[in-house]
Amino acid sequence: MDACRRSPLMKRYVVALILFSILKSASAVTHYSIPEEMEEGSVVANLATDLGLDVKTLSKRKIRLDTLSNKKYLDINKETGELFISERIDREHLCISKSATTCMLKLDASIENPVRMFNIELEIIDINDNAPSFRRDMMHLDISESTATGERFSLNNAVDSDIGVNSIKTYYLSDSDHFSIEIQTSRDGSKFTDLILKKTLDREEQAVHNLILTAVDGGVPARSGTASIIVRVLDTNDNAPYFNKDSYTIKLTENSPTGSLVVKLNATDTDEGSNSEIVYSYSLYTSEKTQETFSLNPDNGEIRVKEMINYEDFRIYDMEIVATDKGVNSLSGKCKVRILITDMNDNHPEISIKSFTSPVKEDIAVGTAIAVVSVSDKDSGQNGEIDVHISDKLPFKLRESSDNYYELVVSEPLDREKVPEYDITFTVTDRGTPPLSDNETMTLELLDVNDNVPQFPQSFYTIQVKENNAPGELLSSLTAHDPDLHENQYLVYFIIEKEIVNTSMSMLFSINPENGNLYALKTFDYEIENEFLFHIEARDSGVPPLSSNVTVHIIIMDQNDNTPLIVSPWRAHGSVVEEKIPRSTDKGTLIAKVIAIDTDSVHNSRITYQFLQNTDATLFSLDQYNGEIRTMRMFSYRDSRHQRLVVIAKDNGEPSLSATVTIKLSTVETALKTYADMTEIPEYDIFSDLNLYLVIGLGSVSFLLLITILVTIVLKCQKPKPSKAGPPCRNSVISERNSTIADSTLVSNDAYWYSLFLAETRKGKLVVRQPVPKGSRYIVSSIPRSTGLTETSDSAASTLQVRK
């Protein structure tokens, strides 16, 4: 048994052996024969030995004995396996029917682990324990003296409850000169006697004859019973009544109402007067059961139903009707009546559950038997033929194992998660008209096995987390569901390890193994890392365990935690940017351009510019999107020579963060045009030859000066040195990249900055020369605005390196 438990293959083999043994035992019948009246405790046989069972396991396997009678005549000794008498058996009481040649007691023995059924037949052998007896101890016969010799007279027969050789064997009549007896045997083997007149009676010689009739059985020793016969000799009445036919056969349906007419007999007597008046009666050949079932009207010969008739009890009733006249010396005539009872479908079929296994595991193999039932019907013919079935919607089917025995077997795979239990109703229906039926319901419970993997509601989770979160903050609850029960549904959650820049996921996140709550273990910075991708696994506690995983995408949401940084015009910390412009500057001239950057996300890093302080609001304008400061009109003599502008750069976050820059403008008197003006095509001017030569000369000098400045800037970019605070001028911001980018270039990885610098006006001479691959650094550069040849040295570009 230990090996069976350890090996699933052996379990299947044992189940197959059990099913085979059930089928084999259900078809074989064990037969025993015992005499009646055995003492209680008498051993019939060793049932365990005869059935091939191990005596040591009888109690453990719960062997039991079921009898089909009301009394438990036999029992099994579970220690020795012996079948013994538990109550005295009287064959005559057990088998009432005299027509039965054998008396059989049917038993069912059942045993569990595995379930087996055994059919046992016990034949009860008759012993001569009953003496013959007459229904009437004294019989009176009136015989006319004119009766011819050889006339027969029916006598009350004796009865003996024993059967076979122990039943009545013969009859003896006491010595008589006038009478003798003749023994007759009926179809069922019963013996009857007729009194025969041997010699003519003479009433004047002897009016009464007293005879003794003795019935003797065939037992050893023989038993006997006697009855007195008193024969009275009557005066002559020479015509006896007679019937139309000697015998009648009547068919009668069972359960006919009480009082129903069966047949009306008519006898005729040719005598006159009282000798022709007829009285009908049962002869002595008619059994008491027949007389109790049917009534005979003595005046008109009507036979009617006296009590309920049951086909299952008696199917044929034989009677002999005697018609007797009322003469002084009455004569009689006889006829035989046979009533055949036809069956009605009046008995419901019955079902009995012999064995039932519940609960069972949901992975039970298809074809396994889980119950054994038996069916029966007391009716006969089609009324006794039974059909048994269960619902077609159930994953089970019935398989006939033997006569009226069926096994309930699994026909489809079971799934406890879909249906945890089944109410199985067995319905039995006979084939009568109308059909009768009965049903029996049993509940089958399923035990869970670990056959379902944990399931998350979704296969991919996206969780948004604000940066600067508190360590230990609950991010989300990732709960899986397992439809199994008990330990098969207890889930454990854990993070599947994955390294990111020498840091494992378990150092960044933590998950509660019991409820799937996901926590952050550190504070995240959007500017350093803005997303994480990893897997979480849910595993049940079954054997073997089943698991599933889900992908988690953590998105770090940016917060406005970085202040804008003004990179142009650059100035040392706390210093003021100073610019010189010609006083003759035209309206709309680009005076300066404020550029600020913000390392926050796109939304929070959008910069707008405003004047925080403006010496003359009518003189300068500020573009709020690109930071350009332009003149709104030309300078007049009333305008101050020194203008102070304070520009604030605000980002788009909530709350907004800002930075300011102070620009101090000084106007100078000069006859030369500005650099921006020289790049424009004059709308009006009439050049003289002298002016033309002067312009060409100044242009050449300016071109040489520009070349010198560019070479100087390139050399400084190739050999960077620590820079000190440079003079107030137009400034540049250059990021550290792997590629070399020339000065006077503005590049940004942000589309906003790109479009902003691309919008530079011609007058500013600020040009985006080439795109830069996506990165995290910026290059911002501007070309110095010349205020004249004498200011060349002050306009040398200084460089500021800014890291994101």
Sequence and secondary structure as in RCSB ss.txt:
>XXXX:A:sequence
MDACRRSPLMKRYVVALILFSILKSASAVTHYSIPEEMEEGSVVANLATDLGLDVKTLSKRKIRLDTLSNKKYLD
INKETGELFISERIDREHLCISKSATTCMLKLDASIENPVRMFNIELEIIDINDNAPSFRRDMMHLDISESTATG
ERFSLNNAVDSDIGVNSIKTYYLSDSDHFSIEIQTSRDGSKFTDLILKKTLDREEQAVHNLILTAVDGGVPARSG
TASIIVRVLDTNDNAPYFNKDSYTIKLTENSPTGSLVVKLNATDTDEGSNSEIVYSYSLYTSEKTQETFSLNPDN
GEIRVKEMINYEDFRIYDMEIVATDKGVNSLSGKCKVRILITDMNDNHPEISIKSFTSPVKEDIAVGTAIAVVSV
SDKDSGQNGEIDVHISDKLPFKLRESSDNYYELVVSEPLDREKVPEYDITFTVTDRGTPPLSDNETMTLELLDVN
DNVPQFPQSFYTIQVKENNAPGELLSSLTAHDPDLHENQYLVYFIIEKEIVNTSMSMLFSINPENGNLYALKTFD
YEIENEFLFHIEARDSGVPPLSSNVTVHIIIMDQNDNTPLIVSPWRAHGSVVEEKIPRSTDKGTLIAKVIAIDTD
SVHNSRITYQFLQNTDATLFSLDQYNGEIRTMRMFSYRDSRHQRLVVIAKDNGEPSLSATVTIKLSTVETALKTY
ADMTEIPEYDIFSDLNLYLVIGLGSVSFLLLITILVTIVLKCQKPKPSKAGPPCRNSVISERNSTIADSTLVSND
AYWYSLFLAETRKGKLVVRQPVPKGSRYIVSSIPRSTGLTETSDSAASTLQVRK
>XXXX:A:secstr
 HHHHH HHHHHHHHHHHHHHHHHHHH EEEEEEETT  TT EEEEHHHHHT  GGGTTTTT EEEESSSS  EE
E TTT EEEESS   HHHH   TT SSEEEEEEEEETTTTEEEEEEEEEE  S    EES SEEEEEEETT  TT
 EEE   EE S  GGGSEEEEEE   SSEEEEEEE TTS EEEEEEE S   TTT SEEEEEEEEEESSSS  EE
EEEEEEEEE       EES SEEEEEEETT  TT EEEE  EE  S GGGG EEEEE TTS HHHHHHEEE TTT
 EEEE S   TTT SEEEEEEEEEE STT  EEEEEEEEEEE  S S  EEEEEEE  SEETT  TT EEEEEEE
E SS GGGG EEEE  TTSSEEEEEEETTEEEEEE S   TTT SEEEEEEEEEESSSS  EEEEEEEEEEE  S
    B S SEEEEEEETT  TT EEEE   B  S GGGG EEEEEE  EETTEEGGGTEEE TTT EEEE S   
TTT  EEEEEEEEEE SSS  EEEEEEEEEEE  S S  EEEES   TT  EEEEEETT  TT EEEE EEE  S
 TTTT  EEEEEEES TTTEEE TTT EEEESS   TTS SEEEEEEEEE SSSS  EEEEEEEEEEE  SS  H
HHHTS  SS    HHHHHHHHHHHHHHHHHHHHHHHHHHHHHHS        SS EEEE   SS   SSB B SS
HHHHHHHHT  GGGT B      S S  BB        GGGGGGG  EEEE   
